[in-house]
């Protein structure tokens, strides 16, 4: 078969090159335009190397340290397998890995390498169950039951026994990571300011449903059952999280606030102050993970006169439901997802709603996205979620940027009528400053868009009028716009987003560490809200940061599921003393 | 391929025979010794037809009503597929079915036919999700969220809205059936005397673990994650059940007692009196399922003088833990599973334990059973639980009886030393009156055995002395045995089992209905505790009973999972008005 032989031949040459990276002519292996995206396997980091020089530099530095071998083609019936691309497996000195190779004229265009599990430190599961021989089934004085052990952990963890890893934030991000660490036997404690897992969702506005379809949203190890609705209600996902934490035996402290954290270089551990109910405790974990989500503290713009407003004004996170607001003049400041959802909710409850749009907004139709989603591998019957997650990594962010321009063109054609009607209504529509649309806005700034689930129609028909521009001043009974017009209001909702994640580092640890670590999320694209230099991967997420033993876990459900594996592997390796030589390329490249 | 062609040829001839059952010579199709085991597909009942006459009689009566067609061999890579046996699929006028055929010299030895799903009334799942097009994602006045709907059902079900099906008993049996009915959109209410799902397990003695390994215990639709322990602690399974009920959106009333039920023939509905907390309500379901388990009310033997005992005496179901009983003389009456487990628990807490063995007991070693279990299909990586459940049905109870004698022989050889030591200690060991051992005892009487998880060793070494015989009288400080000896006691535990399920029918409905329905469970083997006539299937379980609209759901986790499908299909068919011509063969046969 020619298919596998050209891929196999490349892998053989590649393995030989790794054995002698300094004397290899890398231009024989990699195409002119080329990318090597690595998830821990070679770099113990999440990086994309762009171009032959960057690739050669990394290989020269890492190949000897990593000791990759045993490259072999994977099952040819997998998706994304044809004469020019395919999956493969290999090992390093410390881990089992898989990868994907895309050839162009016999040379690599994109190479993906990803760590899957540590050798000798595998997850529990299948043949490796806890107490595989049923040791509970023994008569023994002083025998302890599962409940005895869970209760003891409840009593001692965080007190006489310190967790190796402390996760601050018990939303889906924290829980998914904690579940993986549990399977890897890494002692972990999750703390959250709210009482129970899922309360973050329960407290949101009543009409909230996930915007991603179910097949993107699975949690590790316990996929949703097949009859799960396509879009999950916030309360149902909240219940799921509560159950998940229990089934996965996650050690979770609710009603616990983290107030300060300091890293003791000498002891190699954190000193973290937390307040649990009334009690203040100091935790001493070796590793600290912030999983508080992209959305940290509320962001409310300072608008002159706001204190004189006679009606109710609150941040979008405090909106519960439009019930009781029938007939009221409600002004929502903002035009992204939450703003739209709250406008719709208020309209459904017969409020008189106005949206204040301060800047242009990307809009994509959920219906269109759903049609698109049906064709992706995730949605296929019997899809392997782990593989699907890897498939999503086979296009690095630089070619992705170009791809998304094409996708925007496609959406503009498919939904031309929709976009035309929306713009006619006065709504300030755009597709991003470089026309890369919704997806790139998500990666660059985690905002700036609305996935339309009904709000745009109400805007197009004028049911929800939109006022463009900034608010100059708030007075007792309404808002004075910068253009001199007046918008009367009984209620003001600030759907103005959240402060960036890294500010939380400044508050919790120190401004120095905040500066050292730098921004989280974003690619360094040099576009609005995503200053350069170009990184080519999400900054600081799921990988080593400039602060030792400080990590960030976040993203949507799919990212959280996938990358929690990588973060868990890094933490486990450090706990077990597995060598983790981190390689980070200099970021001196131009943004795409 | 000869393999499939002989099987395929048989199926072709069989399909032709079904088209003209009266003029068919069934001896051409079925071997001299032959069985047709049917799960609803042809009989809307769970029956095994033994011999050609019984088979011909059923076929003549049912073939025309059922309209089976489209017989086709299934995937040849499935287990139990070779030149003489294989899986097949077919349809009836109302259902999709599958089956398994075992040939002997070209004629059928065992034919299994099983209904899988109703045509036009399929379960939700996969491509058929609730609200598949994400209708929640619409702006609509008065739109109701998932939570609104769940809350409304909570308010109205059992009050202004009557359930189609009422399940009495919210243990694993009730929950599994309710989950299936939910997926089939059959409005169902589960009631249980205890507060929360799982409380039945939580309340048992602290050291209790499931005796079946995890791969037998999966609940429908939501398999345990792969890292689940091989044997699950009672508290962990209790948590799982609580979560399962929530995830599956089962409508569950806890703290609810059912006090009376009467069937109104004319209205075609039940009138069921329940007390929920303080309130007494009348429910009017069309179908009533008793899922209170094989173990109904406690059975405590009447022993002369028991009222004079000065110590504590209680039924095994009230035993929590041996904690606090160190040094106490504890007498456990009984020698089955619970008796052994409680003896061990008491011993572990340094009590001075004596077991009173009133009758011979079958003992099998869990270690041996576990080795055996490792080889079964359930335990294989990636095993399909639905298929495994069907595989378990391919040996009807008559050949099974013979098979189990051989298995007993095997165990006696493998564990010869163990059995010898146990008998030497004075323990009254046997393997059933016809040497069919543990499995047949389970099917015939759901008791009479101990799966050894450590207790037998303590008995063999004399750590737990055994006294054989009946208790003649209880006095203030101990038990007088029938042989005249005395056993001093501070505590007496009655591990004497439970009253049979059908007594509950007498109490709840009427003695007439109890008589009409007859015993539940058991095969009619004519052995101790399982009076004839021979039924060849478990009596009254998961199938129509002599009382219209009254059903029994029970068994171990594996049976409950598998047969809840059959019970759910029968209930769904009746709700939808799908014809369900029940065929029950006359039970005039001799027991094996």
HADDOCK unambig.tbl for C-alpha pairs under 7 A between the chains (distance, minus, plus):
assign (segid A and resid 124 and name CA) (segid B and resid 227 and name CA) 5.31 0.50 0.50
assign (segid A and resid 125 and name CA) (segid B and resid 226 and name CA) 4.51 0.50 0.50
assign (segid A and resid 125 and name CA) (segid B and resid 227 and name CA) 3.71 0.50 0.50
assign (segid A and resid 126 and name CA) (segid B and resid 226 and name CA) 5.00 0.50 0.50
assign (segid A and resid 126 and name CA) (segid B and resid 227 and name CA) 6.12 0.50 0.50
assign (segid A and resid 129 and name CA) (segid B and resid 227 and name CA) 5.18 0.50 0.50
assign (segid A and resid 129 and name CA) (segid B and resid 228 and name CA) 6.39 0.50 0.50
assign (segid A and resid 129 and name CA) (segid B and resid 229 and name CA) 5.45 0.50 0.50
assign (segid A and resid 129 and name CA) (segid B and resid 230 and name CA) 6.68 0.50 0.50
assign (segid A and resid 130 and name CA) (segid B and resid 227 and name CA) 6.99 0.50 0.50
assign (segid A and resid 130 and name CA) (segid B and resid 229 and name CA) 5.35 0.50 0.50
assign (segid A and resid 131 and name CA) (segid B and resid 229 and name CA) 6.75 0.50 0.50
assign (segid A and resid 132 and name CA) (segid B and resid 229 and name CA) 6.90 0.50 0.50
assign (segid A and resid 132 and name CA) (segid B and resid 230 and name CA) 6.04 0.50 0.50
assign (segid A and resid 134 and name CA) (segid B and resid 230 and name CA) 6.10 0.50 0.50
assign (segid A and resid 134 and name CA) (segid B and resid 231 and name CA) 6.03 0.50 0.50
assign (segid A and resid 137 and name CA) (segid B and resid 453 and name CA) 4.88 0.50 0.50
assign (segid A and resid 137 and name CA) (segid B and resid 454 and name CA) 6.66 0.50 0.50
assign (segid A and resid 138 and name CA) (segid B and resid 453 and name CA) 5.54 0.50 0.50
assign (segid A and resid 138 and name CA) (segid B and resid 454 and name CA) 4.79 0.50 0.50
assign (segid A and resid 139 and name CA) (segid B and resid 344 and name CA) 6.14 0.50 0.50
assign (segid A and resid 139 and name CA) (segid B and resid 454 and name CA) 4.77 0.50 0.50
assign (segid A and resid 139 and name CA) (segid B and resid 455 and name CA) 6.50 0.50 0.50
assign (segid A and resid 140 and name CA) (segid B and resid 348 and name CA) 6.06 0.50 0.50
assign (segid A and resid 141 and name CA) (segid B and resid 348 and name CA) 4.24 0.50 0.50
assign (segid A and resid 141 and name CA) (segid B and resid 349 and name CA) 6.69 0.50 0.50
assign (segid A and resid 142 and name CA) (segid B and resid 348 and name CA) 6.40 0.50 0.50
assign (segid A and resid 145 and name CA) (segid B and resid 207 and name CA) 6.14 0.50 0.50
assign (segid A and resid 146 and name CA) (segid B and resid 233 and name CA) 6.16 0.50 0.50
assign (segid A and resid 147 and name CA) (segid B and resid 235 and name CA) 6.55 0.50 0.50
assign (segid A and resid 207 and name CA) (segid B and resid 145 and name CA) 6.14 0.50 0.50
assign (segid A and resid 221 and name CA) (segid B and resid 225 and name CA) 5.75 0.50 0.50
assign (segid A and resid 222 and name CA) (segid B and resid 225 and name CA) 5.82 0.50 0.50
assign (segid A and resid 225 and name CA) (segid B and resid 221 and name CA) 5.75 0.50 0.50
assign (segid A and resid 225 and name CA) (segid B and resid 222 and name CA) 5.82 0.50 0.50
assign (segid A and resid 226 and name CA) (segid B and resid 125 and name CA) 4.52 0.50 0.50
assign (segid A and resid 226 and name CA) (segid B and resid 126 and name CA) 5.00 0.50 0.50
assign (segid A and resid 227 and name CA) (segid B and resid 124 and name CA) 5.31 0.50 0.50
assign (segid A and resid 227 and name CA) (segid B and resid 125 and name CA) 3.73 0.50 0.50
assign (segid A and resid 227 and name CA) (segid B and resid 126 and name CA) 6.14 0.50 0.50
assign (segid A and resid 227 and name CA) (segid B and resid 129 and name CA) 5.21 0.50 0.50
assign (segid A and resid 227 and name CA) (segid B and resid 130 and name CA) 7.00 0.50 0.50
assign (segid A and resid 228 and name CA) (segid B and resid 129 and name CA) 6.40 0.50 0.50
assign (segid A and resid 229 and name CA) (segid B and resid 129 and name CA) 5.47 0.50 0.50
assign (segid A and resid 229 and name CA) (segid B and resid 130 and name CA) 5.38 0.50 0.50
assign (segid A and resid 229 and name CA) (segid B and resid 131 and name CA) 6.77 0.50 0.50
assign (segid A and resid 229 and name CA) (segid B and resid 132 and name CA) 6.91 0.50 0.50
assign (segid A and resid 230 and name CA) (segid B and resid 129 and name CA) 6.71 0.50 0.50
assign (segid A and resid 230 and name CA) (segid B and resid 132 and name CA) 6.08 0.50 0.50
assign (segid A and resid 230 and name CA) (segid B and resid 134 and name CA) 6.07 0.50 0.50
assign (segid A and resid 231 and name CA) (segid B and resid 134 and name CA) 6.01 0.50 0.50
assign (segid A and resid 233 and name CA) (segid B and resid 146 and name CA) 6.17 0.50 0.50
assign (segid A and resid 235 and name CA) (segid B and resid 147 and name CA) 6.54 0.50 0.50
assign (segid A and resid 240 and name CA) (segid B and resid 247 and name CA) 6.73 0.50 0.50
assign (segid A and resid 243 and name CA) (segid B and resid 243 and name CA) 5.60 0.50 0.50
assign (segid A and resid 247 and name CA) (segid B and resid 240 and name CA) 6.74 0.50 0.50
assign (segid A and resid 344 and name CA) (segid B and resid 139 and name CA) 6.14 0.50 0.50
assign (segid A and resid 348 and name CA) (segid B and resid 140 and name CA) 6.08 0.50 0.50
assign (segid A and resid 348 and name CA) (segid B and resid 141 and name CA) 4.23 0.50 0.50
assign (segid A and resid 348 and name CA) (segid B and resid 142 and name CA) 6.41 0.50 0.50
assign (segid A and resid 349 and name CA) (segid B and resid 141 and name CA) 6.68 0.50 0.50
assign (segid A and resid 453 and name CA) (segid B and resid 137 and name CA) 4.89 0.50 0.50
assign (segid A and resid 453 and name CA) (segid B and resid 138 and name CA) 5.56 0.50 0.50
assign (segid A and resid 454 and name CA) (segid B and resid 137 and name CA) 6.64 0.50 0.50
assign (segid A and resid 454 and name CA) (segid B and resid 138 and name CA) 4.81 0.50 0.50
assign (segid A and resid 454 and name CA) (segid B and resid 139 and name CA) 4.79 0.50 0.50
assign (segid A and resid 455 and name CA) (segid B and resid 139 and name CA) 6.50 0.50 0.50
